[in-house]
Every structure is written in C-alpha cells, then in structure tokens.
C-alpha cells in the first residue's frame, strides 16, 4: 500500500477511524547548482528561485532543501570562492542545506565562512572535527513541525569527499550506514515522515531506498535526473544547475482510530518542471546582471590565439591525452622550471572543444580551471612518480577525475591489467624513469595533499608551497600570453595498450 503506515497493517484494517484529516505537503529538492547563469535557456539561480518562490506561495506546507555542491566549481567561484551562490540562495533560503564535496574545494575554513553567511541552516550527520566533536554551526537531524506532522529531515554528506576535495582534517563517516541509522532513530523518536537529504552516488541511493527507513529521499551528486517509487520510498535524483526540477506532492492522511492511535498514510505525486518554461525571478535577474557585468570586465580579455584545435571534454581529459591537458601541464612545468608536471583530468572543467583560430580569453582559462588550486613543486623519487601514475590510471574505466595529464614525461598503460600494475614505458626527458633519482614535479595543491587518491605525491621536499605558489589558472594565462600563438596537440605522451 502507498506510504505504508508505521502501525501494524492488521491493526489499521481492523480499527474504524474516529476521524481523519488530509494534508498536502510539497517537497522540493535541488543540488549540484554551480553556474549562476542559465544554459540554453534552462537552469540557473534566477529560474530556481522563481520555482521555489512559486511552490511556497502555492502551498505554505512546502519544504525546500539543498543536497550538496554549489560553492565550486564555476567561473564566478574562481573569483569569490562561491560567495555568489550564497548571495543567490539567500534570496530564497532553503529550509535545510547539506554540504557536498565541492563545498570544500577551497578548504574547510572557506566553507565555515560561507555557512555563517547563509540565511539558512547547514547540516550533515556524518561530518565531524578530527577528534569526533561536532562542527560549530553544522547541524544534524532536523525535526520540522508542519501541518500537524513531525517531519524528520536526515542530512547526509558524501563520505568520499576527502578523496575528491580539500576537506582538511574533517572526518566523514559512512554515508549509507549513518543515514539508515539516523532514519531508524527518527522513527523511534516519533517522526511521522522521514526525508533523506543526501549527497551521494546512485549506488548508495539504491541501498538507502532498499532499507525502507525513509519515506522520501532527495539526492544529488550524479548530475542526472531520475524519479522512483517502490510503494514505500519516493525518490528524486535532482538534476544539475536546477535545470529539471520535481516537486513531490504528498497527500497525507492523518487518522485517529477508535482506540486512540494516530495513523499516517500518504500517496506521492511527482511533478516535472523543465525550467526552460519558467520565467526567471526578477530580483535574481538583477543580481545576475550585476555579477555578469563585473565578470565581463575582467574576463573578456584576449590572451592568445589557437593555431590548432583543443579538446577539454570530460570523457577525453579523464581517459586519454588531450591537447588542453597538455597545455595546462606544459604551463605548470614552464612557469616553475620543474622536470615533470602532473594535472588531474578532473580539475579540467570546460567540457568543450576549441577550433583552430580561436582567440583564447581569461574567461576560457578560468572556465577550464575554476577551483582556485595553486601550482606546487615537490621533489620526489621516480618510484613515487610511478605510483602516482598508477593511481592516475587505476580507475580510468570509471572516468575518474584522477586521470593524469602530463608534461615532461610519457608513459603507456593497459586498462585491462589489474589496477596498480597498468603503467609501463615511463620516460622523462627522453630517458627511462629511474626509481631512485629525484625529480622536480609540478602539481596542484589538491593532488599534492592526496586528493583524487594521489597519496604517492606526499612526503617530498616542497620547493614551492601552496600559499606562495601561483594559481594554476594564472600560470596557464601567463604561459598563453608568453606564447601568443598556441600550437599544442596530442603527441603521444600517453599511449593506451591492449586496444
């Protein structure tokens, strides 16, 4: 039966209702909102805010929640570390927001600052300080009283965040285990409805759904759109950049049985909103216009001309050598004088192609490199460099962001081999990599700190540290200006075997 009661089904069938009340709740979730502007007439904060305002106006019993990822990456966040996203969402505040992995791209302190600047509460049950103590200002389970109902909001963050972001010493406890335990506890504490607000992948989503500990799950992280209902749990994967939205309307029956027990049952109705059909919120439009003008003045400056085409598409930079990856790695090596440069493909975000003859601008480079990472030079033996390359190709079949774009070296890999034993033919400056020889390696501070699984880059003598290093984006802009005419191509730095 839809929205199965917390009471025994048999008791519900036998007891004649002494009275009943019907309540309509609306749940609207959104996540992975990076870009303040629309794309192809769809998404962006002005349309998202318009939908949220309209839903609250239509039904005062509306819960509007955020399930992770907005402070980064975006063109604007390269300048303000995500403050623009706080400003836009403060116009129409959430009832609850869960931090995603990208909330920590500029480090924990930046997230704490943005959390304080928010006109809405942030919460996650599975993030603590290093010693296990609560983080000041970050809440846990939220019990909302609405229309005579006790609604438990269970906020759960992605436990893999330390691998893909700059989370510092924060501890991230298991997403699925903690989420289910908190949901079950909320039921014990008398919640009428349990709503998961989670940032995690679909594999974890399926485990959360199968637990049947939740009535509703609103999930982000996958940058896709999906809805599901198995008769017990209603589910929405909340798209990206607010492009496709689905409010869930719950028709809730509150019944008092003759023996004085309170019975709750509900039925969901999913509404699909393509935001291309939404009129943008005027207040948000004015804010966007002002931000766009500021960005244009700084970014629409030509710095070089492409002599050959370049490709920064996600499926390319995460699986094979790319011209854009070569340009970035070359810039890091040239601007530091390092022997080698390694750039994680997941840090390259433009996801586009460039034609020969294109005039490159500062905007292009910051679109490709929005994270604000610095270039760091460390001194490492060849044995650790080999381990770093093995990590870089260890999950190439998954399109993981750790895939290495390189300069000053070449290598081959066989994706059909076991992870950790895939790399061969590593050459540096025309000579074979030597296990005991020390090399100067330019990397970004994210992977130097172990991000994307690059633990092998740690422990070396730091020649340039993060605070005094240049932004990777600045290195690339300076390199392009130095070249004037950019002629970078795929040239065999990375060779795929077994194909």
C-alpha positions in Angstrom: 0.0 0.0 0.0 1.4 3.5 -0.8 3.1 5.3 2.1 2.8 2.3 4.4 1.8 3.2 8.0 4.2 3.0 10.8 1.5 0.9 12.7 0.8 -2.7 12.0 -1.2 -3.1 8.9 -3.6 -5.5 10.6 -4.4 -3.0 13.3 -5.0 -0.4 10.7 -7.5 -2.6 8.8 -9.5 -3.6 11.9 -9.8 -0.2 13.6 -12.6 2.0 12.4 -11.4 5.6 12.1 -12.8 8.0 14.6 -11.7 11.0 12.5 -9.4 11.8 9.6 -7.6 14.8 8.3 -5.9 15.2 4.8 -2.8 17.3 4.5 -0.9 18.2 1.3 2.9 18.6 1.7 5.3 19.6 -1.1 9.0 18.6 -1.0 11.3 20.4 -3.4 15.0 19.3 -3.6 17.8 20.6 -5.6 21.6 20.1 -5.8 24.7 20.4 -7.9 23.9 24.1 -8.7 27.2 25.7 -9.8 26.5 28.2 -12.5 24.5 31.3 -11.7 23.5 31.7 -15.4 21.2 29.6 -17.5 22.4 27.2 -20.1 20.4 27.0 -23.3 17.6 28.8 -21.6 17.4 26.3 -18.8 18.5 26.3 -15.1 20.5 28.9 -13.2 19.6 30.6 -9.9 17.0 33.0 -11.3 14.8 30.2 -12.6 15.5 28.1 -9.5 14.5 30.9 -7.2 11.4 31.5 -9.3 10.3 27.9 -8.8 11.0 27.9 -5.1 9.0 31.1 -4.6 6.1 29.8 -6.6 6.0 26.5 -4.7 6.0 28.2 -1.3 3.3 30.6 -2.5 1.1 27.7 -3.8 1.5 25.6 -0.6 2.7 27.0 2.7 3.4 23.4 3.7 6.5 23.3 1.4 10.0 22.1 2.4 12.8 23.4 0.1 16.1 21.6 0.6 19.6 21.6 -0.9 21.5 18.3 -1.3 25.1 19.5 -1.9 27.5 21.2 -4.3 27.3 24.9 -5.1 30.4 26.8 -3.8 32.5 25.3 -6.6 33.3 24.9 -9.5 32.2 27.8 -11.6 33.7 30.7 -13.4 32.4 33.1 -10.7 33.7 30.9 -7.8 37.2 31.3 -9.2 36.9 35.0 -8.1 34.7 34.8 -4.9 35.1 31.2 -3.7 31.4 30.6 -4.0 30.0 33.7 -2.3 27.8 34.4 -5.3 26.0 31.1 -4.7 25.3 32.1 -1.1 24.0 35.5 -2.2 21.6 34.0 -4.8 20.3 31.3 -2.4 19.9 33.8 0.4 17.2 35.5 -1.7 15.0 32.4 -1.3 16.5 30.5 1.6 16.4 26.7 1.9 14.8 25.0 4.9 18.0 22.9 5.1 21.2 22.5 3.1 23.7 19.6 3.1 27.3 20.3 2.2 28.6 18.5 -0.9 32.2 17.6 -1.7 32.6 20.8 -3.7 31.7 22.9 -0.6 35.3 22.1 0.5 37.2 22.8 -2.7 38.6 26.0 -1.2 39.2 24.3 2.2 37.1 23.9 5.3 37.6 27.4 6.5 36.0 28.8 3.4 33.0 26.5 3.9 32.7 27.7 7.5 32.7 31.3 6.4 30.0 30.6 3.7 28.0 28.7 6.2 27.9 31.7 8.6 26.9 34.0 5.7 23.9 31.8 4.8 20.4 32.7 5.8 19.5 29.1 6.2 20.9 26.1 8.2 23.5 23.7 7.0 23.6 20.2 8.4 25.2 16.8 8.0 25.0 13.9 10.5 28.3 12.3 9.2 30.8 15.1 9.3 32.8 15.9 12.4 36.0 17.5 13.6 39.1 15.3 13.6 38.5 14.4 17.2 34.9 13.4 16.6 33.4 16.5 18.1 30.6 18.4 16.3 31.4 21.2 13.9 30.2 24.6 15.2 27.2 25.8 13.2 26.7 22.5 11.3 23.5 20.8 12.5 22.3 17.2 12.5 18.8 15.7 12.1 16.2 18.4 11.9 12.7 17.7 13.2 10.2 20.0 11.5 6.6 20.5 12.7 4.4 21.2 9.8 0.6 20.9 9.4 0.4 18.8 12.5 3.1 16.4 11.3 6.5 15.7 12.7 8.9 15.5 9.7 12.5 14.4 10.2 15.0 15.7 7.7 18.1 13.4 7.6 21.1 15.3 6.2 23.8 13.0 4.9 27.1 14.0 3.1 29.2 12.1 0.7 31.8 10.0 2.6 34.2 10.0 -0.3 34.6 13.8 0.0 38.2 13.6 1.4 39.3 11.8 -1.7 38.0 14.4 -4.2 38.1 17.7 -2.3 40.1 19.7 0.2 38.4 18.7 3.4 41.5 19.2 5.7 41.2 17.2 9.0 37.5 16.8 8.9 36.1 13.3 9.4 33.4 11.9 7.1 31.6 8.8 8.4 29.9 6.2 6.2 27.1 7.7 4.2 24.8 4.7 4.0 25.3 3.3 7.5 24.9 6.7 9.2 21.9 7.6 7.1 19.9 4.5 7.8 20.7 4.5 11.5 19.6 8.2 11.8 16.4 7.4 9.8 15.5 4.5 12.1 16.2 6.6 15.2 13.9 9.3 13.9 11.1 6.8 13.6 11.7 5.7 17.2 11.6 9.3 18.2 8.1 9.7 16.8 8.6 11.1 13.3 5.6 10.8 11.1 7.6 11.2 7.9 11.3 10.7 7.3 13.0 12.6 4.5 16.6 11.9 3.5 18.5 14.9 2.1 21.6 13.3 0.8 24.6 13.9 -1.5 25.8 10.5 -2.7 26.0 8.4 -5.8 23.2 6.2 -7.2 24.7 3.0 -5.9 24.4 4.4 -2.3 21.0 5.8 -3.2 19.8 2.3 -4.0 21.0 1.0 -0.6 19.2 3.8 1.1 16.0 3.1 -0.8 16.2 -0.6 -0.1 16.5 0.0 3.6 12.9 1.3 3.6 13.9 3.5 6.5 13.0 6.6 4.5 9.7 7.9 3.2 11.3 10.3 0.7 14.9 10.6 -0.5 16.1 13.7 -2.3 19.6 13.1 -3.6 22.3 14.9 -5.5 25.9 14.2 -6.8 25.2 12.3 -10.0 24.4 15.3 -12.2 21.4 13.4 -13.6 17.7 13.3 -13.2 15.6 10.4 -12.0 12.5 9.6 -10.1 11.3 6.4 -8.5 8.7 5.0 -6.1 8.6 1.4 -4.8 5.5 1.7 -2.8 7.4 2.6 0.4 10.0 5.2 -0.6 9.7 8.1 -3.1 13.0 9.2 -4.7 14.3 12.1 -6.8 17.8 12.5 -8.2 17.8 16.3 -8.5 19.5 17.1 -11.9 22.2 19.7 -12.3 22.2 23.5 -12.2 18.5 23.5 -11.4 17.7 22.6 -15.0 15.0 19.9 -14.3 13.0 20.1 -11.0 10.5 17.7 -9.5 8.4 18.8 -6.5 6.8 15.8 -4.8 3.3 16.4 -3.5 2.4 14.1 -0.7 -1.3 13.7 0.1 -1.1 12.7 3.8 -4.0 11.1 5.6 -3.9 11.5 9.4 -6.4 9.2 11.1 -7.3 8.7 14.7 -8.5 5.2 15.3 -11.2 4.3 17.9 -8.5 3.1 20.3 -6.8 6.5 20.2 -3.9 5.6 18.0 -2.7 8.0 15.3 -2.2 6.5 11.9 -0.3 8.2 9.0 -0.5 7.1 5.4 0.4 9.0 2.2 0.5 9.0 -1.6 3.1 10.8 -3.7 2.6 12.7 -6.9 5.6 13.7 -8.9 5.5 17.0 -10.9 8.1 17.6 -13.6 9.3 21.1 -14.2 11.5 21.9 -17.2 12.9 25.3 -16.1 13.1 26.4 -19.8 9.4 27.1 -19.3 9.9 29.2 -16.1 10.0 33.0 -16.0 13.2 34.0 -14.1 12.8 35.7 -10.7 13.3 39.5 -11.3 15.4 40.1 -8.1 17.7 37.2 -9.0 18.0 38.5 -12.6 19.1 41.9 -11.3 21.8 40.3 -9.2 22.9 38.1 -12.1 23.2 41.1 -14.4 25.4 42.9 -12.0 27.7 39.9 -11.5 27.9 39.2 -15.2 29.0 42.8 -15.9 31.8 42.5 -13.3 32.9 39.2 -14.8 32.9 40.5 -18.3 35.1 43.5 -17.5 37.7 41.1 -16.1 37.4 38.1 -18.3 36.7 39.1 -21.9 40.4 39.9 -22.4 42.2 38.1 -25.3 45.5 36.5 -24.3 46.4 34.3 -27.3 45.4 32.6 -30.5 45.0 28.9 -31.1 46.9 27.5 -34.1 45.4 24.0 -33.6 42.2 22.7 -32.1 41.9 21.7 -28.5 39.6 19.4 -26.6 38.6 19.6 -22.9 35.6 17.3 -23.0 35.1 15.4 -19.7 35.3 12.0 -21.4 38.6 12.9 -23.0 40.5 14.6 -20.2 39.6 11.7 -17.8 40.6 8.9 -20.1 43.4 9.9 -22.6 45.9 12.5 -23.5 44.3 15.8 -24.5 45.6 19.0 -26.0 44.0 21.0 -23.2 45.6 18.8 -20.7 49.0 19.2 -22.4 48.6 23.0 -22.4 47.9 23.1 -18.7 50.6 20.7 -17.7 53.1 22.5 -20.0 52.3 25.8 -18.4 52.8 24.4 -14.9 56.2 23.0 -15.9 57.3 26.0 -17.8 56.3 28.6 -15.2 58.1 26.6 -12.4 61.1 25.1 -14.1 60.1 21.6 -13.0 61.2 18.4 -14.7 57.7 17.0 -14.8 54.1 18.3 -14.4 51.0 16.2 -13.5 47.5 17.6 -13.6 44.4 15.6 -12.7 41.9 15.5 -15.5 39.1 16.1 -13.1 40.4 19.5 -12.4 39.8 20.5 -16.0 36.2 21.5 -16.3 35.4 23.3 -19.5 34.0 20.2 -21.2 34.2 21.7 -24.6 36.1 21.9 -27.9 38.1 24.8 -29.4 38.6 25.4 -33.1 41.9 26.5 -34.6 42.0 30.3 -34.9 40.0 30.7 -31.7 41.1 33.8 -29.6 41.6 32.5 -26.1 40.5 34.7 -23.2 40.9 34.8 -19.5 37.4 33.5 -19.3 38.3 30.4 -21.3 41.1 29.5 -18.9 39.1 30.2 -15.7 36.2 28.2 -17.1 38.7 25.3 -17.6 40.3 25.8 -14.2 37.7 27.1 -11.7 38.9 25.5 -8.5 41.5 28.1 -7.3 44.2 25.5 -7.0 47.8 26.6 -6.8 50.9 25.2 -8.6 53.3 23.5 -6.2 56.7 21.9 -6.9 57.8 18.9 -4.9 60.9 16.8 -5.2 60.2 13.0 -5.5 62.0 9.8 -6.4 61.0 8.1 -9.6 59.4 5.2 -7.6 56.8 7.6 -6.2 56.1 9.1 -9.6 55.4 5.7 -10.9 53.0 5.1 -8.0 51.3 8.4 -8.8 50.8 7.4 -12.4 49.4 4.0 -11.4 46.9 5.8 -9.2 46.1 8.2 -12.1 45.0 5.3 -14.4 43.6 3.0 -11.7 40.0 4.0 -12.4 40.2 5.1 -16.0 37.4 2.7 -16.8 35.1 4.7 -14.5 36.1 8.1 -16.0 37.5 9.1 -12.6 39.0 12.6 -12.2 42.4 11.3 -11.1 43.5 10.5 -14.7 46.8 12.3 -15.3 47.5 14.9 -17.9 51.3 15.3 -18.1 54.2 17.3 -19.3 57.9 16.4 -19.4 57.2 12.7 -19.4 55.5 10.0 -21.4 54.0 6.6 -20.4 51.9 3.7 -21.6 49.1 2.0 -19.7 46.9 -1.1 -20.1 43.5 -0.6 -18.6 42.8 -4.4 -18.9 45.5 -5.1 -16.3 45.0 -5.0 -12.6 44.9 -1.6 -11.0 48.4 -0.8 -9.7 50.1 -2.8 -12.5 49.0 -0.9 -15.5 51.8 1.6 -16.3 54.9 0.9 -18.4 57.4 2.7 -20.6 57.7 5.8 -18.4 60.2 8.2 -20.0 61.4 11.6 -18.6 63.3 13.9 -21.0 64.0 11.1 -23.4 65.4 8.7 -20.7 63.7 5.9 -18.7 62.3 6.9 -15.3 64.8 5.9 -12.6 63.3 4.7 -9.3 65.9 6.3 -7.1 66.5 9.5 -9.0 64.9 12.7 -7.6 62.8 14.7 -9.9 61.2 18.1 -9.5 57.4 17.6 -10.0 54.9 20.4 -10.6 51.4 19.5 -9.4 48.4 21.3 -8.0 47.9 21.6 -4.2 44.8 19.4 -4.3 46.5 16.3 -5.5 49.7 17.1 -3.5 47.5 16.7 -0.4 46.3 13.3 -1.5 43.2 14.4 -3.4 42.0 12.0 -6.1 43.9 9.3 -4.4 47.4 10.8 -5.0 48.9 9.8 -1.7 52.1 8.9 -3.6 52.8 12.6 -4.1 53.2 13.3 -0.4 56.4 13.2 1.7 58.7 15.0 -0.8 60.7 18.2 -0.2 58.4 21.1 -1.1 60.2 23.6 -3.3 57.2 25.9 -3.8 54.4 25.7 -1.2 50.7 26.4 -1.7 50.4 29.8 -0.1 53.3 31.3 -2.2 52.5 29.4 -5.4 50.6 30.9 -8.3 47.1 29.8 -9.1 47.3 27.1 -11.8 44.9 29.3 -13.9 47.3 32.3 -13.6 50.2 30.1 -14.7 48.3 29.0 -17.8 47.2 32.5 -18.6 50.8 33.8 -18.3 52.0 30.9 -20.5 49.4 31.6 -23.2 50.4 35.3 -23.2 54.0 34.3 -23.4 53.4 32.0 -26.4 51.0 34.4 -28.2 50.2 31.7 -30.7 49.3 28.4 -29.1 50.1 25.2 -31.0 49.6 22.3 -28.6 48.5 18.9 -29.9 48.1 15.3 -28.8 51.6 14.0 -29.4 51.8 10.5 -27.9 52.6 11.4 -24.3 50.1 8.8 -23.1 49.8 5.6 -25.0 46.9 3.1 -24.5 47.9 -0.6 -24.7 45.7 -3.6 -25.1 43.4 -2.0 -27.7 
